[in-house]
Amino acid sequence: MSELPTYYRATVPDSLVQRASLRGDVHASVCVIGAGFAGLNIALGLQQRGLSDVVVLEKNEIGSGASGRNGGFVFGGFSLGEESLIRQQGMALARELYGLTTASVRRIRERILARGIDCDMVDAGVIWANWFTDDSVLHDRAAVMKSLGINWEYWSATETSKHVRSDRYGASLFERDAFHFHPLKYAAHLGALIEEQGGQVFTDSPAVRIERAVSGWIVETEQGRVHCEDLVLSCGGYLAGLDATVDAAVMPIATYVMVTEPLGEALNAVLPSGAAVYDTRFAFDYYRRLVDDRLLWGGRISIKGRSPSQVSDLLRKDLRKVFPSLADARVDYAWNGWMSYAAHQMPQMKQLRDGLWVAQAFGGHGVATTHAAGELLAEAIVRTRRGVAMSDDWNALQRYGLSSTHKPFGFIAAQLEYWRAEFMDAIRR
Ligand SMILES: Cc1cc2nc3c(=O)[nH]c(=O)nc-3n(C[C@H](O)[C@H](O)[C@H](O)COP(=O)(O)OP(=O)(O)OC[C@H]3O[C@@H](n4cnc5c(N)ncnc54)[C@H](O)[C@@H]3O)c2cc1C
């Protein structure tokens, strides 16, 4: 297996994701820590609102966290299930909040098309394939989606098998408005766009300390300092170690991905569709074909990171169950990435103290939600500066606070919950 860490990184030149590291003192209106989708979109959201001199500090490379190593599914929704969202927010606000994520899917697509971003977009929807024999899971979910104003098409088993051929599945729901892409190429483009619009991105520049200044904040890296009015922490599951409350509020959870060799006809035989696929279990598989005829396969969640060969061994077993004909496919890349989860499974966006903001906990539904966060948090900063009241969406999200995840006990609870859900999935089937 290749020593290269991810398929994505192996297909992106250094120049797209590496920048100079910060040296000396720089001044900015806003400093954003973390160049994942949350940080990059917040920076862009601020620029769109007239604050062009934004500085983004990244510990490694642009998109080196979850954003540049994920499954590449661009779809609506939060990690929190729709029924819970409705119960907690009421139907009207739940529709509004869910709508922010589907609007983000559309905005990402429009941005890719308008700017001609080379990021291997495949605009062919996402299939939610039923692992269980009982179809009620599909009908129930379709009804809840409908109540939110979202149409997921029901596909019979025959229709589903035209797109994905596995004995494991029956019928499915099809989210037509979703798509998939190469997330690292896209993240790299966002970094370049920030610079094009007057911002600065520094990589290999871990923030090591933040400090309240007379007016605003000072961020220290090993060789430099950023002086800013507002400071945003957006470090996801790659905990920054800068504020104990912020780190305590998220649980880093690993999930695994592998990419096979190019498979040609063998792949066409099982996955003729361009659509991305995941299934109805709690512990679902997710996969899609890549533009070079490889299969990207992801799954499992754990509190443990694993080596590439361990990831590959685990995921191969899952692949074999679904597509036995690919049992001997060579695996060229395997990796894990860290998602950030809050106990309430919703994003955490907040002003912690005067001018210190946080945006994290996007879980496994982070591509669209981080884009929505970019808009909401940038708008919140601008409104606070102008003394204008916050939007209803912002206020609705404020109820999801930064309560502690009680590590290390929270880790044990999360792992036990995963095993319980996995067991229930097995019984149900
Ligand atoms: C394997 C995997 C598959 C996934 N699949 C999907 C999917 O298909 N679709 C979907 O919607 N979501 C998916 N997700 C979730 C999604 O990728 C994340 O929710 C989202 O990318 C989070 O973005 P972020 O910016 O909050 O965090 P990240 O992308 O993790 O970015 C945080 C950044 O902060 C940097 N950082 C940390 N500390 C410091 C510091 N002190 N100084 C400077 N920088 C620092 C890190 O290096 C990192 O680059 C997946 C996640 C994983 C891990």
The ligand as an SDF file (V2000), in Angstrom:
LIG
                    3D

 53 58  0  0  0  0  0  0  0  0999 V2000
  -13.0800   10.3700    7.1070 C   0  0  0  0  0  0  0  0  0  0  0  0
  -14.1990   11.3920    7.1540 C   0  0  0  0  0  0  0  0  0  0  0  0
  -15.2500   11.2890    6.2570 C   0  0  0  0  0  0  0  0  0  0  0  0
  -16.2500   12.2690    6.2460 C   0  0  0  0  0  0  0  0  0  0  0  0
  -17.1700   12.2680    5.2340 N   0  0  0  0  0  0  0  0  0  0  0  0
  -18.0090   13.3230    5.0990 C   0  0  0  0  0  0  0  0  0  0  0  0
  -18.8230   13.4430    3.9500 C   0  0  0  0  0  0  0  0  0  0  0  0
  -18.7530   12.6180    3.0230 O   0  0  0  0  0  0  0  0  0  0  0  0
  -19.6940   14.4880    3.8710 N   0  0  0  0  0  0  0  0  0  0  0  0
  -19.7940   15.4090    4.8820 C   0  0  0  0  0  0  0  0  0  0  0  0
  -20.6200   16.3330    4.7840 O   0  0  0  0  0  0  0  0  0  0  0  0
  -18.9760   15.3610    5.9530 N   0  0  0  0  0  0  0  0  0  0  0  0
  -18.0820   14.3620    6.0770 C   0  0  0  0  0  0  0  0  0  0  0  0
  -17.2240   14.3220    7.1340 N   0  0  0  0  0  0  0  0  0  0  0  0
  -17.2640   15.4160    8.1120 C   0  0  0  0  0  0  0  0  0  0  0  0
  -16.6010   16.6940    7.5960 C   0  0  0  0  0  0  0  0  0  0  0  0
  -15.4340   16.3920    6.8830 O   0  0  0  0  0  0  0  0  0  0  0  0
  -16.2630   17.6110    8.7840 C   0  0  0  0  0  0  0  0  0  0  0  0
  -17.4080   17.7970    9.5930 O   0  0  0  0  0  0  0  0  0  0  0  0
  -15.7860   18.9780    8.3420 C   0  0  0  0  0  0  0  0  0  0  0  0
  -14.8170   18.8720    7.3470 O   0  0  0  0  0  0  0  0  0  0  0  0
  -15.2580   19.7380    9.5480 C   0  0  0  0  0  0  0  0  0  0  0  0
  -14.6100   20.9090    9.1220 O   0  0  0  0  0  0  0  0  0  0  0  0
  -13.8150   21.7870   10.1610 P   0  0  0  0  0  0  0  0  0  0  0  0
  -13.2690   22.9400    9.4260 O   0  0  0  0  0  0  0  0  0  0  0  0
  -14.6850   22.0390   11.3420 O   0  0  0  0  0  0  0  0  0  0  0  0
  -12.6580   20.8440   10.7130 O   0  0  0  0  0  0  0  0  0  0  0  0
  -11.3090   20.3410   10.0250 P   0  0  0  0  0  0  0  0  0  0  0  0
  -11.4620   20.1610    8.5720 O   0  0  0  0  0  0  0  0  0  0  0  0
  -10.8430   19.1820   10.8120 O   0  0  0  0  0  0  0  0  0  0  0  0
  -10.3210   21.5740   10.1920 O   0  0  0  0  0  0  0  0  0  0  0  0
   -9.7340   21.9380   11.4130 C   0  0  0  0  0  0  0  0  0  0  0  0
   -8.3420   22.4840   11.1060 C   0  0  0  0  0  0  0  0  0  0  0  0
   -7.8070   23.1210   12.2730 O   0  0  0  0  0  0  0  0  0  0  0  0
   -6.4070   22.9380   12.2350 C   0  0  0  0  0  0  0  0  0  0  0  0
   -5.8690   23.2080   13.5760 N   0  0  0  0  0  0  0  0  0  0  0  0
   -6.0890   22.5200   14.7230 C   0  0  0  0  0  0  0  0  0  0  0  0
   -5.4210   23.1080   15.7410 N   0  0  0  0  0  0  0  0  0  0  0  0
   -4.7880   24.1790   15.2240 C   0  0  0  0  0  0  0  0  0  0  0  0
   -3.9320   25.1930   15.7960 C   0  0  0  0  0  0  0  0  0  0  0  0
   -3.6000   25.1920   17.0960 N   0  0  0  0  0  0  0  0  0  0  0  0
   -3.4450   26.1570   14.9760 N   0  0  0  0  0  0  0  0  0  0  0  0
   -3.7600   26.1800   13.6530 C   0  0  0  0  0  0  0  0  0  0  0  0
   -4.5590   25.2470   13.0790 N   0  0  0  0  0  0  0  0  0  0  0  0
   -5.0700   24.2660   13.8590 C   0  0  0  0  0  0  0  0  0  0  0  0
   -6.2700   21.4810   11.7980 C   0  0  0  0  0  0  0  0  0  0  0  0
   -4.9830   21.1970   11.3310 O   0  0  0  0  0  0  0  0  0  0  0  0
   -7.3560   21.3890   10.7310 C   0  0  0  0  0  0  0  0  0  0  0  0
   -6.8540   21.6510    9.4350 O   0  0  0  0  0  0  0  0  0  0  0  0
  -16.2300   13.3330    7.2100 C   0  0  0  0  0  0  0  0  0  0  0  0
  -15.1860   13.4050    8.1350 C   0  0  0  0  0  0  0  0  0  0  0  0
  -14.1800   12.4520    8.1230 C   0  0  0  0  0  0  0  0  0  0  0  0
  -13.0480   12.5650    9.1130 C   0  0  0  0  0  0  0  0  0  0  0  0
  1  2  1  0
  2  3  1  0
  2 52  2  0
  3  4  2  0
  4  5  1  0
  4 50  1  0
  5  6  2  0
  6  7  1  0
  6 13  1  0
  7  8  2  0
  7  9  1  0
  9 10  1  0
 10 11  2  0
 10 12  1  0
 12 13  2  0
 13 14  1  0
 14 15  1  0
 14 50  1  0
 15 16  1  0
 16 17  1  0
 16 18  1  0
 18 19  1  0
 18 20  1  0
 20 21  1  0
 20 22  1  0
 22 23  1  0
 23 24  1  0
 24 25  2  0
 24 26  1  0
 24 27  1  0
 27 28  1  0
 28 29  2  0
 28 30  1  0
 28 31  1  0
 31 32  1  0
 32 33  1  0
 33 34  1  0
 33 48  1  0
 34 35  1  0
 35 36  1  0
 35 46  1  0
 36 37  1  0
 36 45  1  0
 37 38  2  0
 38 39  1  0
 39 40  1  0
 39 45  2  0
 40 41  1  0
 40 42  2  0
 42 43  1  0
 43 44  2  0
 44 45  1  0
 46 47  1  0
 46 48  1  0
 48 49  1  0
 50 51  2  0
 51 52  1  0
 52 53  1  0
M  END
$$$$
